[in-house]
């Protein structure tokens, strides 16, 4: 990546400008920081990041619970990984599916409108593949969700990334009165879960109201509107789910760790006594091990298991109201 491309992804992961000409807004922001670039240069840099696969999509990241859905992490054991992957890829409700280094070697996420629907999906997989000993895990406490990936030298606050300046440039987002989702709300969300058009005026060409997207942010239905990366292509090829047998209060400590992107508390189950789940990412295996050691030390080196990601079988965005 060029220096401009790296700067761009550091910014637009956190917030992509909800403006009629977003690339001009970015160019103006970079200009104010001493980088002389044009709207076209910013657009071409973003297009290159998209075309090379570093950026998976640019769009809305929604809170499934706020939209009336539930999300469950499922752990199981599978011998025939390829057959399982084929079956999972055909299920739109399954968004993430990883092979990890543990006896429970497959971990996948299901988003649905009810526990019964989640169980129906799991039962179907058990019936059509050799998936067995499945545990459906809810979140009992959420400590952190931050999928913004930055190299160590660019790690910092949102102000340093430029996200704060972009929010100020777009105006504040007042919390409007909560209301039920209308048909037009659902239509907007359905589109916002896809990828913006490859044009200088993406929102106009998408047919989505910028004000509606801002309202989703204000209502906290949408966590952020930005770029979702393919972490491996972006330089973060090494990651692991580190699970700790630790008290709840340790979650707040782990959440402060800049190398932890997600941190949740989940129920323990037979053969797996761990309750705190922390996703950690790094640019090398040595860095990852160091980050894990530091995280464990920060909470007293309690018992933990490191589940390295062996294969990414599926990673997609859920299509709400499709």
N, C-alpha and C positions, 0 to 999 in steps of 0.2 A: 504494500500500500504506500501511496505517496503521503507526505506530511499533511497535505490538505485533506486527503481521504480519511486519515486517522483522526484529524480534528473533527471532521464532519460526523463520523460515526460516534465519537465521544459525546457530541452534542445531540444528534437526532435520535439516539437510543432513548434519551431521557425525555425529549420533547421535540417533535417535528412541528414547525409553525402552522397553526390553524389560521392561515391567511390565504387570500386569493392567489398571491404569487409568493409561495413559501421560499422558493430558491432566492428570490430577491431579498427577502427578509434575512435569510442566512448570509447572503453576500454583504448586506449592510452591517450585520452584526460582526462578521469577520473583519470588515473594513474598520469598524470602530476599535477593534483590537489590534489594528496594525497590519492586517493581511489584506492586500489589494487583490480582490477577485471579483469577477462579474457574475451576474445571475447565470449566464450560460455555462461558465466554468464550474460553478457549484452543481448545477444540474447534471453536467456531463460526468462529474466526479461521483455523484450519487448513482447515476445510471451505470457507471462502471462497477461500482460496488454491488449493485443489484445483478448485473449481467454475469459477474464472476462468481456469484453465489454467496458472497460474504453477508449481504443483507438478504434474509429470507423473505421478508415482506415489510412494508411500511403501512401501518394501520392501527386500529384500536385494540387495546388489551383490556378486556372486560372482566369484572368481578362476577363470576358465575352465580354466587350466592345472591348478589343484588338483583340478578335477573330471574331468580326463581329456580335455579338449578343447583345441584350438588355435585361435588367433585370428590372422587375416592381414589386413593392409591391402592393398587392391588399387588400383592406379592405371591409368587407361586413357583412351582418347579416344572421345568420342561426339558425333555430330552431332545426332541426334534425341533430345533429352533426355527429352521426355515419354514416348516409347515405351520408353525405357530405364527410366525411373522406374516405369512400370506393371509391367514385367517384374520389377524388383527388389522391388517391394512384395509380390509373390506368393511370394517366397523367404524362409521364416522364418529361415534361417541367416544372412541378411544383416541386420545390425542398424543400421548407419549408412551413409548414402549422401549425399554432398555434391557439388555443383558448385562448383569453385574456379577462380580466375583464373589459368589456366596452360594451356599446350598439352595437358598431361595434365589434362583438365578434370573428370573424375569420379574420386572417391576413395570407396571403399566397404569395409566391414569384413565379413569372413565368419568365422563361428565353426562349427567342425565337429570331428569326431573323428579326422580324418586328413588328410594333405596330398592324398591322392587324392580325397577327398570335396570339398575346397576346389577342386581343379582341375576336377572334374566340374561344379561350380556355375558356375565361370568359363567353361568351354567352352560350357555351355548358354546363357549370356547372349550369348556371341559368336555363337552359331548363330541366336539368335532376335532379336537387336538389331544395331545397327551398331557395337557395342563392338569396339575393336581396339587392338592394341599394349598388351596388358595386362601389368602387372608385379605379381607376388604377393610381398609384402614381409613377411618375418618380423622379429621384434624380436631384435637381437643383444645389446642391453643396455637395461634399463629403469632410468630415473633418477627418475621421478616420476609418480604418478597422484593427482590431487587435484581432484575435480570440485566442491568446495565453493566457491560463488560468493558473494562479499561485496563491498559497496561499499567504497571506499577508507577512509571514516571508520570502518568497522566491521571493517577488516582487522586480524587479530591472531592470537594463539595460540588453541589449542582451549580453554584455560582462560578466555580472554576471551569466547569464544562460549558457554561454559557446558557444552561437551561433557565436559570433565573432571569437573565436578560431577555430571553425570548418570551417568557411568561409576562414580564413587565411590558414588553413591546406589544403583546396581544391584549393587554388590559387584565384586570383581575377577573377571577371567575367566581362571582357571587353564588352562594348556595341558594338555589331557588326552591320554592315549595315542592315537597315530595308529592308525587302523583303516580297513579297506575300507568303502566306502559300502554300507549295507544298503538294502533296499527301503523301509524307513520313512524313512531319511535322504533318499533320492531323492524320496520323496513330499513330505517337508517342504520340500526345496529347490524342487521344482516349484511349490508354492504360494507360497513366499517370494519368487519372482521376479515375482509379480503384485502387485496393489495392495491394501493393507489395507482391510477394510470401513469404511464410513462410520458407525462407532458408537463409543461411549465405551469399549467393551471389545473392541477389534479383534482381539486374538489369540485370545480365547475364541471369538469369532464366526467367525474364520478357520479354526478347528479346527487350529491349529498350536501346538505346545508351545514356550513361551518358553525352556525349558531347552535344547531342541534348537537354537533359533536362537542362544542364547548359546554353545553348543558349536561351532556353525559358525564363530562369531567366534574362539573360543579355538583352534580347529584352523587358523584363517587360511584356511579355504575361502571365508568371506565377508569381503570387505574392510570393509564397513560396512553398517549397517542404518539407512536414513535417507530423506530426501526427495530425489528427483531432480527438478531444475527444468527448465522450458523457459527457457533462458537469455535468449532475446529478450524474453519477457514479464516476466522478472525484472529487466530493465533492462540486460542485457548483449547489446545488439543487434549489436555489432561484434566479430568474431573472425577470426582468421587462423591458418593453419598455416604457421609460419615454419621453413624448412628451411635448415640451415647446412652448409657444407662445412668441417667443423671436426674436430679430433682428439677422441677419446673423452673425454678429461678435461674438455673444455668442457661436457659434459653435466651434470657435477656442479655447475658454476657456474650454468647455466641453471635447474637444479632448485631453486636457492635463491631464484629470482625469484618473488615472490608473484603476479605476473600470468601465470605459466606454470602451466597446469593439468596438462598431460601433457608428458613429455619422454622420448623414446626414441631409441635408435640403431638404424638400419636400413641394409641394404646399398644402395650407390649402384647406378644402372643407366644404360645408355647414354642420353645426353642429359639426365641428371639426376644430377649428381655429389654431391648433398647426402646426408649420412648422419645428421645430428642433427635430429630433428623436435620442434618445440615448439609446442603449442597455446597461443594467447594470447587473452585476452578483455578487453573494455573497454566502458565505457558511452557512449563517443563515438569517432568516427573519429580525432579529434585525440589523444585519450588513447591509442588503440591504436597510432598511429604513434610516439608518444613512448615507449611501453613497448617497442616493437620496436627503436627506436634505442638505448634504454638497454641492452636485452639484447645487441644486437650489440656495443655498446661494451664490455660487461663481459667479452666473450671475444675482444676485439681487432679488432672490426669485420671479421671474416673474410667471405668470399663467402657470400651467402645469398639465398634466394628467398622472397618473401612471397606466399602463396596465400590470398587473401581468400575467405571463404565467400560465394558468390553465392546459392545456394539449398540449403535443407535438404530433400532428397528423401525421406529416411527416417531416423528415429531411434527405435529401440525397444530393449527389454531382451530378451536372448535367453532363450528358454524351455527351460531345462535339463531333460532327462528328460521332455519332454512326450509 
